[in-house]
Amino acid sequence: MQLVLRLSENDLIRLHNHAERSLPFEAAALLFGRVQDNEVVVSHIEIVYNIAESRTSFSIDPEAEYKLLVEAEEREEDLVGIFHSHPAPPKPSSRDLQNMRLNPVVWLISSKLTGSWVSRAYILDDNLEEVDLILT
């Protein structure tokens, strides 16, 4: 059964605006919500600072991430996805694949190669699979 990522159009615009402001570095955000059957439903996004300040990678401050995870637990939400922007097409890099093994959630990747932002979502189980992105 195909996995689906449900995200509000406003949240995707927020993520793209964050990515635009972060250029030339990669941007990052954490996606919180619930997994229901084959749907990952995002109800809350948290913009985070890329402490790597890199064009080709991102890193999140562990203390900030921990605080956001505790707050999500208080809201009865789970970490359901990780967002970041890419200087290349919106597909996982080899470094992303390594990190996807450590963080088995949906990865939403956005790229602006042709003047407008393009987003794709992926999950890594045994194989890398593209996740359908449905805007609400």
C-alpha positions in Angstrom: 0.0 0.0 0.0 1.4 3.4 -1.0 2.3 5.8 1.8 0.8 9.3 1.7 2.1 12.5 3.3 -0.7 15.0 4.0 0.6 18.5 4.5 -1.3 21.9 4.4 -0.4 24.1 1.4 0.3 26.9 3.9 2.8 24.8 5.7 4.6 23.9 2.5 4.7 27.6 1.6 6.2 28.3 5.0 8.8 25.6 4.4 9.7 27.0 1.0 9.9 30.5 2.4 12.3 29.2 5.1 14.4 27.5 2.4 14.4 30.7 0.4 15.6 32.8 3.4 18.3 30.2 4.2 19.9 30.2 0.7 22.7 29.5 -0.1 22.6 27.0 2.8 20.3 24.0 3.2 17.2 24.7 5.4 15.7 22.3 7.8 12.4 21.7 9.7 10.8 19.0 11.8 7.3 17.7 10.9 5.0 16.6 13.7 1.7 14.8 13.6 0.3 11.3 13.4 0.6 8.2 11.3 -2.9 6.8 10.5 -2.8 3.6 8.4 -1.0 4.5 5.3 -1.2 8.3 5.9 1.3 10.5 7.5 -0.7 13.6 8.6 1.4 16.7 9.5 -0.4 18.9 12.0 2.6 21.0 13.2 5.9 22.1 11.7 8.9 23.5 13.5 11.4 25.5 11.5 14.9 24.8 12.8 18.3 26.4 12.3 20.9 24.5 10.2 23.9 24.6 12.6 26.1 23.1 9.8 25.6 26.3 7.8 26.4 24.2 4.7 25.2 24.3 1.1 25.2 20.5 0.9 24.2 19.2 4.4 22.2 20.1 7.5 22.5 19.5 11.2 20.0 20.3 13.9 21.1 21.4 17.4 20.5 18.3 19.6 19.2 20.3 22.5 16.7 22.2 20.4 15.6 19.0 18.8 15.1 17.4 22.2 13.0 20.3 23.4 10.8 20.2 20.3 10.3 16.4 20.8 9.3 16.9 24.4 6.8 19.7 23.4 5.4 17.4 20.7 4.9 14.6 23.2 2.9 17.1 25.4 0.7 17.8 22.3 0.4 14.0 21.8 2.1 14.3 18.4 5.0 12.3 17.0 7.9 13.2 14.8 6.6 12.1 11.5 9.0 13.8 9.1 12.1 15.8 8.4 12.2 18.6 5.8 15.3 20.0 4.2 16.2 21.8 1.0 18.7 20.7 -1.6 21.0 22.5 -4.0 20.4 19.5 -6.3 17.2 17.8 -7.5 14.8 16.9 -4.6 16.0 13.3 -4.0 18.0 11.9 -1.2 21.8 12.2 -1.3 24.0 9.4 -0.1 24.3 11.3 3.3 20.5 11.6 3.4 20.2 7.8 2.9 22.5 7.2 5.9 20.5 9.6 8.0 17.2 8.1 6.9 18.3 4.7 8.4 18.8 6.5 11.7 15.6 8.5 11.4 13.0 6.2 9.9 10.4 8.9 9.1 9.2 10.6 5.9 11.8 12.9 4.4 10.5 15.9 2.5 13.1 17.4 0.2 12.6 20.7 -1.7 14.8 22.1 -4.4 14.7 25.3 -6.5 16.6 24.5 -9.7 14.2 26.0 -12.2 13.1 29.2 -10.5 10.3 27.6 -8.4 10.4 25.2 -5.5 9.8 21.5 -6.2 9.2 19.0 -3.3 9.3 15.3 -3.1 8.8 13.0 -0.1 10.6 9.7 0.6 10.8 6.9 3.1 13.5 4.3 3.5 12.3 0.8 4.6 14.2 -2.0 2.9 14.2 0.2 -0.2 13.9 3.9 -0.9 10.2 4.6 -1.8 8.7 7.9 -3.0 5.8 9.0 -0.8 2.8 10.7 -2.4 2.5 14.3 -1.2 -1.0 15.5 -0.8 -1.6 19.2 -0.1 -4.7 20.1 2.0 
